[in-house]
Every structure is written in structure tokens, then in C-alpha cells.
Amino acid sequence: MHKLKLSLLSLLSLLMLSMPYQAMSQRNEILDDNIASLQVMNGTDWQSLLPIITLNSSDVVNISFDNFNQQYHRYTYKIEHCESDWSVSTQLFSSDYVTGFSEGIPIEDISQSVNTNVEYSHLSFSIPNEKCNIKLSGNYQVTVVDEDDNNRPILVAHFMVAEPLMNIGMSYRTNTDIDINSTHQQVDLSLSYNNVSVTNPDTQIKTIVMQNGRWDDARINARPDNIMPRGMQWTHCKNYIFDAGNEYRKFEILDVSHPTMGIETTDWDGKNYNAYIWRDEPRINYLYDEDANGAYCIRNSDNNDNDRLCQYVITHFTLKTTPTDNDIYIDGAFTNNSFLPKYKMTYNPSSGFYEASILLKQGYYSYKYLVVENNGKAHDLQSEGNFFQTENAYQCLVYYRGNGERTDRLVGFSNLKQQ
């Protein structure tokens, strides 16, 4: 079955490994400047880095966002099934994956902000709901459009539906094929097909492994070290060696009248609230600090009616590091892990620091600094530190397409976080 000479499909799989995942990645996208604070999560679990629900369960995906445009517009959404590479499935009818409606579904849960400096409407909806239900596992794309503006898309959100047919064993260690207890972490993986018929693993199975939910650094279809009749193993896979990095930085803006965790000062400039994060210094040594690996949570000091009562605050970041020719970006779930101009740090020659100011809703935020090279590859800023002790979370997604099937199904998911 396994010949020394690679098949054409195997060669294509290997070529995919060398492709930057940005070309095929999943990222939530905000397409309108009036939209902010987009959140996509499994129920109310804001710390889940990937919005994944289980097929035929009571799980729901909650999608919410704010709109600074105070004029009434009719917003509706469309649900589309996607393949493992997030391209929209072309071999399916909507009735293959949705019971009920798949498009033109209105967003009806709308509330207005109360006593906030920046006025906004908060919109939210859940999937599944009384108008639509998911009947097929896999990747899903939700596009929200403004029907009063020629169905102009205002945002794109993504989530996943899993049917746990295969078992995944997952662990990571600091004894890697590069170094021992230094700057890297090695993920070991095992996959059991269980009762699923797999006759050609090269074409039927697709795997994705990522660190802290970062799609830009996802490892796709890495060749296993061992292929067995009922499963696969990855124990010395060089493609599953990740930079350990450092713990995410964090801050909270719970009250606009005084500083809270990670905030040096707050003020009112006559037009906006401002919060100034303590300057981020280089981290020479590892220091444990519990964080949320990039996740964020909207809340105020009372943790009450957060959707409508939280203020928007201009949040000022300051970074001390050696100037570089490459671009430095703030990264976290609140940036949708996207390298957009508003999340780019700007070097200030007068102060000698990198700076950025971002309008954020009150809450808890975890973040890190990434350097993006000219080839689009992103990695941790060197001055952030790179330590094997860092407590990262690792995720594995396993997709399967059976003989004669028309799409990729998500048949396995594992999330590993060191406690």
C-alpha cells in the first residue's frame, strides 16, 4: 500500500506543508469600520480559542458584535459549509448541511448602549436556532450583510462543528529534536480511526495542529512517523516543533475612572476615555503569569449588563525593544489574529519606543507582540523571550472524507493545555 515512490497526491500534500497558511486560513473579518468587538464562541466560554461545537448536541455558537452606526439597518446572515482549507464547499446543497434557512436570516437581538460616551448598538445571534440547525460536521462560514445597502457584507465569522468519530491522543514536551529544555516544544500526536473506514490516509485524512489557536502558524497535513491499519502516530515530527515563546501579556480596563490591572493611568481628554498600559519592557527571564493565551472578555467592574454598559476606551500600548526593519503587530483574539494597520506598532524616534493606540471595549485582554517578515511569516518578537516553561495551549483538528463523499467532515478535535 505504501510505496517508496510518493504518489502525486502525496507530493501535493508535502507541497502544501511549505505553503504559508495565510493563503488558506480561517480568520474572522470585520469589513466595516463601524463594526467592533466581534466575538465568536462556544456558548459563553470566552477562553475557548476555537469556536467548536459538537454535532447533535445542545451546544450553540454565539456570535456578537457592536455597531457604531446608530441608524437602523436590517442585518441578515448566510451560513456556508467549508472544506478543511476553508474554501466554500462547492459540491453541496445548503439542504445537505442546514435544516431550515441558510441565508437571509435576520438578526433580531439588538440592544442600545446605555450612558456610554461612544454610542453603539449590540447585536447577537446563536447557531443553531429556531430558524436553522446544523446537520453536517465541518467548517462553517457566516457572512453578515446589510440588506439596506445592497446586501453589502459587514463581517465574516467562522466556527466548526465536530462529530467525534476518531480519537486523538495529544501531548507536548520540551525534549525536542532541536534542543532539550531550551526554547521549543514538541507536540506528539496519535490518531485512532475507531470504526471509520480509512483505505487511503493520504487522501482521506487531513490534520491541522496549532498553538494557541493561531491559524497563521498552523501545521497542515504533516507526514506521520507511523501509519498503522487503524491509525497514525507523530512522535518525532519536526513540523510539530513550535517556538515556546512566552506567556501572553494582559491588562484589564474595568473602570474608566481609575487604573486596574496592567493600566498605569486613565484619563478623559474632553472627547474620549484613555487608558495607558504600563510600558512593555524586554523579558530576559521567564516569569510565570497566568494568562488566557490571547483570549479576551468584555466586562466592567460590576460585571453587569456588559454588552450595553461597557465604555469604549482608546488604549495606548508602548513597547521598548530594539528597532527592526520588519513590522511589529499586537496579536490576540481581539485582533482576529490579523495583521491590519490599526494593530501595527509605530516607532517613535522621539521617545525611542514603539507605540499604538487602539479603541477597545472595557474588559480583560491578553496579547503578545509578533514580528511579520517580508515573506509574511510571523513569529514572536525576540525581546519577548522564548522559554520552554511557557504554558501554551495546542489544538488538533482531524478531517475525513470517505469514499464517494463530497466534503470534508470534522471527525476529531483535541485541545491540550498544561494545568
QUIMOZI-V729263 format. One record per residue. RES is the residue in one letter. SS is DSSP state (A for helix, B for strand, O for the rest). NEAR is the number of other C-alpha atoms within 10 Angstrom. Layout:
RES_SS_NEAR + RES_SS_NEAR
This chain:
M_O_5 + H_O_9 + K_O_6 + L_O_6 + K_O_8 + L_O_11 + S_O_12 + L_A_9 + L_A_11 + S_A_14 + L_A_12 + L_A_11 + S_A_18 + L_A_16 + L_A_10 + M_A_15 + L_A_16 + S_A_10 + M_O_12 + P_O_17 + Y_A_19 + Q_A_15 + A_A_9 + M_A_14 + S_O_17 + Q_O_23 + R_O_21 + N_O_22 + E_B_17 + I_B_20 + L_O_13 + D_O_12 + D_O_10 + N_O_13 + I_B_18 + A_B_21 + S_B_20 + L_B_22 + Q_B_21 + V_B_26 + M_B_22 + N_B_23 + G_O_18 + T_O_12 + D_O_13 + W_O_17 + Q_O_17 + S_O_20 + L_O_25 + L_O_20 + P_O_22 + I_B_22 + I_B_21 + T_B_18 + L_O_20 + N_O_14 + S_O_8 + S_O_9 + D_O_16 + V_O_21 + V_B_23 + N_B_19 + I_B_21 + S_B_20 + F_B_20 + D_B_24 + N_B_20 + F_O_15 + N_O_13 + Q_O_11 + Q_O_7 + Y_O_8 + H_O_12 + R_O_13 + Y_B_21 + T_B_18 + Y_B_22 + K_B_16 + I_B_23 + E_B_21 + H_B_30 + C_B_21 + E_O_18 + S_O_26 + D_O_17 + W_O_17 + S_O_16 + V_B_15 + S_O_19 + T_O_12 + Q_O_10 + L_O_14 + F_O_11 + S_A_16 + S_A_13 + D_A_12 + Y_A_19 + V_B_19 + T_B_16 + G_B_14 + F_O_15 + S_O_20 + E_O_16 + G_O_15 + I_B_15 + P_B_16 + I_O_15 + E_O_12 + D_B_11 + I_B_14 + S_B_14 + Q_B_17 + S_O_20 + V_O_16 + N_O_11 + T_O_13 + N_O_14 + V_O_16 + E_O_18 + Y_O_23 + S_B_20 + H_B_20 + L_B_19 + S_B_18 + F_B_18 + S_B_19 + I_B_20 + P_O_17 + N_B_12 + E_O_10 + K_O_13 + C_B_17 + N_B_17 + I_B_21 + K_O_15 + L_O_22 + S_O_23 + G_B_26 + N_B_26 + Y_B_25 + Q_B_21 + V_B_20 + T_B_20 + V_B_25 + V_B_22 + D_B_16 + E_A_16 + D_A_11 + D_A_11 + N_O_8 + N_O_15 + R_B_15 + P_B_18 + I_B_18 + L_B_20 + V_B_18 + A_B_20 + H_B_25 + F_B_24 + M_B_22 + V_B_25 + A_B_22 + E_O_18 + P_O_16 + L_O_17 + M_O_19 + N_B_17 + I_B_21 + G_B_14 + M_B_17 + S_B_15 + Y_B_21 + R_B_15 + T_O_21 + N_B_14 + T_O_22 + D_O_13 + I_O_14 + D_O_13 + I_B_13 + N_O_14 + S_O_16 + T_O_20 + H_B_23 + Q_B_27 + Q_B_24 + V_B_24 + D_B_17 + L_B_21 + S_B_16 + L_B_21 + S_B_18 + Y_O_20 + N_O_12 + N_O_9 + V_O_13 + S_O_13 + V_O_19 + T_O_14 + N_O_12 + P_A_16 + D_A_16 + T_A_15 + Q_A_16 + I_B_19 + K_B_21 + T_B_20 + I_B_18 + V_B_26 + M_B_21 + Q_B_25 + N_O_25 + G_O_24 + R_O_23 + W_A_20 + D_A_23 + D_A_19 + A_O_23 + R_B_23 + I_B_24 + N_O_18 + A_O_19 + R_O_19 + P_O_16 + D_O_12 + N_B_12 + I_B_14 + M_B_11 + P_O_10 + R_O_14 + G_B_18 + M_B_19 + Q_B_19 + W_B_20 + T_O_18 + H_O_17 + C_O_18 + K_A_15 + N_A_17 + Y_A_23 + I_B_20 + F_B_19 + D_B_18 + A_O_22 + G_O_24 + N_O_25 + E_O_26 + Y_O_23 + R_B_20 + K_B_22 + F_B_18 + E_B_23 + I_B_31 + L_O_22 + D_O_18 + V_O_21 + S_O_14 + H_O_13 + P_O_18 + T_O_18 + M_O_13 + G_O_17 + I_B_19 + E_B_13 + T_B_15 + T_B_21 + D_B_16 + W_B_13 + D_O_8 + G_O_6 + K_O_8 + N_O_15 + Y_B_19 + N_B_22 + A_B_30 + Y_B_20 + I_B_23 + W_O_16 + R_O_17 + D_B_17 + E_O_12 + P_O_15 + R_O_14 + I_O_12 + N_O_11 + Y_O_16 + L_O_12 + Y_O_11 + D_O_13 + E_O_11 + D_O_18 + A_O_24 + N_O_27 + G_O_26 + A_O_22 + Y_B_24 + C_B_22 + I_B_20 + R_O_22 + N_O_22 + S_O_15 + D_O_10 + N_O_13 + N_O_11 + D_O_12 + N_A_18 + D_A_24 + R_A_18 + L_A_19 + C_O_28 + Q_O_28 + Y_B_23 + V_B_24 + I_B_20 + T_B_20 + H_B_18 + F_B_19 + T_B_21 + L_B_22 + K_O_16 + T_O_18 + T_O_12 + P_O_14 + T_O_10 + D_O_9 + N_O_10 + D_B_17 + I_B_25 + Y_B_26 + I_B_21 + D_B_23 + G_O_26 + A_A_26 + F_A_20 + T_A_21 + N_O_20 + N_O_21 + S_O_20 + F_O_20 + L_O_11 + P_A_9 + K_A_13 + Y_A_18 + K_B_21 + M_O_20 + T_B_17 + Y_B_20 + N_B_13 + P_O_9 + S_O_6 + S_O_10 + G_O_13 + F_B_19 + Y_B_21 + E_B_17 + A_B_19 + S_B_19 + I_B_16 + L_B_17 + L_B_21 + K_B_26 + Q_O_24 + G_B_21 + Y_B_18 + Y_B_24 + S_B_21 + Y_B_22 + K_B_19 + Y_B_24 + L_B_21 + V_B_22 + V_B_18 + E_O_13 + N_O_10 + N_O_7 + G_O_13 + K_O_14 + A_B_18 + H_B_16 + D_B_20 + L_O_20 + Q_A_16 + S_A_15 + E_A_23 + G_O_18 + N_O_22 + F_O_22 + F_O_21 + Q_O_20 + T_O_22 + E_O_21 + N_O_22 + A_B_18 + Y_B_21 + Q_B_20 + C_B_21 + L_B_20 + V_B_26 + Y_B_23 + Y_B_26 + R_O_18 + G_O_17 + N_O_12 + G_O_6 + E_O_11 + R_O_13 + T_O_21 + D_O_24 + R_B_25 + L_B_28 + V_B_23 + G_B_21 + F_B_24 + S_B_16 + N_B_20 + L_B_17 + K_B_15 + Q_O_10 + Q_O_6
